[in-house]
Amino acid sequence: WGRAALPVLAERLERGAGDPAMDRALAETLGLGGHRPARATLERRLADGDAEVRVACARALGRLADPGALPALARALSDEAWPVRAMSAWALGRLADPAALPALAPRLTDPAWWVRHHAAWALAALGEQGCVELRRIAGGSPDPYARDMARAALEHRAGAA
């Protein structure tokens, strides 16, 4: 089937396969295939249903790197499931849009380590604006975990440059 199957898979995800494992596979395939027309379906599924499906939808949206997904991913940073929040932060980093900064910065105080990690690395991916925010957090956050994560992201970015 190849890439020609992507619209068919998007339609199937829109209707729901009736099986979370299949819905996850559909979302992953659409993201890996770079099928941007599926963005609205992925955003809708990111906000509803099985947590693992929501994670797969966030990952797929990050792989699409469509800036239009920013609002949906920013909302998902408040999801009840930490894996959804973590993958949404990762996806926002893939968008590399400074407009994500206000949504990402507070996630450095998330109770889940992976959310803090992905939020910090996403801020670093935003370029100088993200690094300014990371330096502010590293130097003045009352949360020691946020300070540590911000420093680690800045060190990683400096080492990668």
PyMOL commands that set and color helices and strands:
alter all, ss='L'
color gray80, all
select helices_A, chain A and resi 2-15+20-32+36-46+51-64+67-76+82-95+98-109+113-125+128-140+144-160
alter helices_A, ss='H'
color red, helices_A
deselect
rebuild
show_as cartoon
